[in-house]
């Protein structure tokens, strides 16, 4: 399976990847405010740009290693960041 209970590194990796999806989705909390007010000033752009940058680099690394455990959360993060 994806999570091997006998392997601490796999368990930590799974928890970190789950946390990444929440981290990458966090800016979506402000979308209701943006849509209601028609004003995107509440979006913290430096955090958004750094998130895109971080996700892109990790995705490239995952592609280079062809590692789905790295690629899947970062494709999700990049998709959420571009939404």
Secondary structure as a PSIPRED ss2 file (coil, helix, strand):
# PSIPRED VFORMAT (PSIPRED V4.0)

   1 X C   1.000  0.000  0.000
   2 X C   1.000  0.000  0.000
   3 X C   1.000  0.000  0.000
   4 X C   1.000  0.000  0.000
   5 X C   1.000  0.000  0.000
   6 X C   1.000  0.000  0.000
   7 X C   1.000  0.000  0.000
   8 X H   0.000  1.000  0.000
   9 X H   0.000  1.000  0.000
  10 X H   0.000  1.000  0.000
  11 X H   0.000  1.000  0.000
  12 X H   0.000  1.000  0.000
  13 X H   0.000  1.000  0.000
  14 X H   0.000  1.000  0.000
  15 X H   0.000  1.000  0.000
  16 X H   0.000  1.000  0.000
  17 X H   0.000  1.000  0.000
  18 X H   0.000  1.000  0.000
  19 X H   0.000  1.000  0.000
  20 X H   0.000  1.000  0.000
  21 X H   0.000  1.000  0.000
  22 X H   0.000  1.000  0.000
  23 X H   0.000  1.000  0.000
  24 X H   0.000  1.000  0.000
  25 X H   0.000  1.000  0.000
  26 X H   0.000  1.000  0.000
  27 X H   0.000  1.000  0.000
  28 X H   0.000  1.000  0.000
  29 X H   0.000  1.000  0.000
  30 X H   0.000  1.000  0.000
  31 X H   0.000  1.000  0.000
  32 X H   0.000  1.000  0.000
  33 X H   0.000  1.000  0.000
  34 X H   0.000  1.000  0.000
  35 X H   0.000  1.000  0.000
  36 X H   0.000  1.000  0.000
  37 X H   0.000  1.000  0.000
  38 X C   1.000  0.000  0.000
  39 X C   1.000  0.000  0.000
  40 X H   0.000  1.000  0.000
  41 X H   0.000  1.000  0.000
  42 X H   0.000  1.000  0.000
  43 X C   1.000  0.000  0.000
  44 X C   1.000  0.000  0.000
  45 X H   0.000  1.000  0.000
  46 X H   0.000  1.000  0.000
  47 X H   0.000  1.000  0.000
  48 X H   0.000  1.000  0.000
  49 X H   0.000  1.000  0.000
  50 X H   0.000  1.000  0.000
  51 X H   0.000  1.000  0.000
  52 X H   0.000  1.000  0.000
  53 X H   0.000  1.000  0.000
  54 X H   0.000  1.000  0.000
  55 X H   0.000  1.000  0.000
  56 X H   0.000  1.000  0.000
  57 X H   0.000  1.000  0.000
  58 X H   0.000  1.000  0.000
  59 X H   0.000  1.000  0.000
  60 X H   0.000  1.000  0.000
  61 X H   0.000  1.000  0.000
  62 X H   0.000  1.000  0.000
  63 X H   0.000  1.000  0.000
  64 X H   0.000  1.000  0.000
  65 X H   0.000  1.000  0.000
  66 X C   1.000  0.000  0.000
  67 X C   1.000  0.000  0.000
  68 X H   0.000  1.000  0.000
  69 X H   0.000  1.000  0.000
  70 X H   0.000  1.000  0.000
  71 X H   0.000  1.000  0.000
  72 X H   0.000  1.000  0.000
  73 X H   0.000  1.000  0.000
  74 X H   0.000  1.000  0.000
  75 X H   0.000  1.000  0.000
  76 X H   0.000  1.000  0.000
  77 X H   0.000  1.000  0.000
  78 X H   0.000  1.000  0.000
  79 X H   0.000  1.000  0.000
  80 X H   0.000  1.000  0.000
  81 X H   0.000  1.000  0.000
  82 X H   0.000  1.000  0.000
  83 X C   1.000  0.000  0.000
